[in-house]
């Protein structure tokens, strides 16, 4: 339930900012590359805000998954908005490239056969017929 | 023993039939076309080898990939940057972000065997994500492709604890297809993937600008402009990084070109005005700011503020 509420709140905030728009800097300054070429200001604001709200979420998820707190922050800081969006809510489900070994005995025979047929490559010792 | 085998065999074959029915590999006809275009074999043997420790194929692969970009970093140093203990592995977005964090231009390439082999032929090792097992029982694994042999239909990998793994292209593509053929390269600034599409490269360079220092990002933008000379983002990026590196004349030239080729982009005019003012070209600066103001839209206030700053300087 709190998660639902949080999502509702986030969408509300995003909606309001989308309509009102961020106040552009009114003092003379250089405009960053990303802002300068956004298709529309509203779209830009929406994406930036979503990423800004998602960053702490992703940091927290990484911490929960055993990443050191400071390191989690540094990691998320290095991500682009698109990468943050790809990670948000999916730290526990995205493919995690880890190992070459570790298959379960239950499917040993099946994977042996598929290895030999060249469909998989689980075992280092198999030679595929392909 | 016999009965055990009998219980297994039908199930195995049913599963295989299901699997094979859903297969679509890229080898075969497509490979023929690729083969006609590329050298028959390539191997980037100078790619160093870091054997992986348990669950550490992400850091190991990234270290190998970064080394070819001239960036010396050990798998151990990368482990805290990409490894997620509870997942016993590393996630794709973090591999890209960590590549950038260590100074390389990191981006994904087009998900096809053709693009992969083209990169290898161009001298770029490719970091790939494979599912070595089956889709319903995944065994995700990062490896670095360093070569191929079309005659033998093989791809050569630095993989796990094997320094030189020659895998049949068929099997490789099967295992790679399960990650939607995810692959990335880490290149030194100034180089671009041979197969990069304009939009992927531009997004990667904007991310690189944010994570890297200005002079490196400037080099990367300049190289990309050689390939896509009319891209607005690249022109503005070159201007902004030249400015951040303290080279105002170069920044002005980049913004000027942007305003000439994209006269509807107010930020290019605003940045041009700011740089020209700092160069003492007040008259030209005012002209640029007025152009920005005339465009109206969301940048009107910023344009007005720039114009005001110019009037104050008079």
Interface residues (C-beta under 8 A of the other chain):
Chain A: X21 X24 X25 X26 X27 X28 X29 X30 X31 X32 X33 X34 X35 X36 X37 X40 X41 X62 X64 X65 X66 X67 X68 X71 X74 X75 X78 X79 X80 X82 X83 X84 X86 X87 X91 X92 X94 X95 X96 X97 X98 X99 X100 X102 X103 X104 X107 X109 X110 X111 X113 X114 X117 X118 X119 X120 X121 X122 X124 X128 X130
Chain B: X8 X11 X12 X15 X16 X19 X20 X23 X52 X54 X55 X56 X57 X58 X61 X80 X81 X82 X83 X84 X85 X86 X87 X88 X89 X90 X91 X92 X93 X94 X95 X96 X97 X98 X100 X101 X129 X130 X131 X132 X133 X134 X137 X138 X139 X140 X141 X142 X159 X160 X161 X162 X167 X168 X170 X171 X172 X174 X175 X179 X203 X206 X207 X209 X210 X211 X232 X233 X236 X237 X240 X243 X265 X267 X268 X270 X271 X274 X297 X298 X299 X301 X302 X305 X306 X308 X309
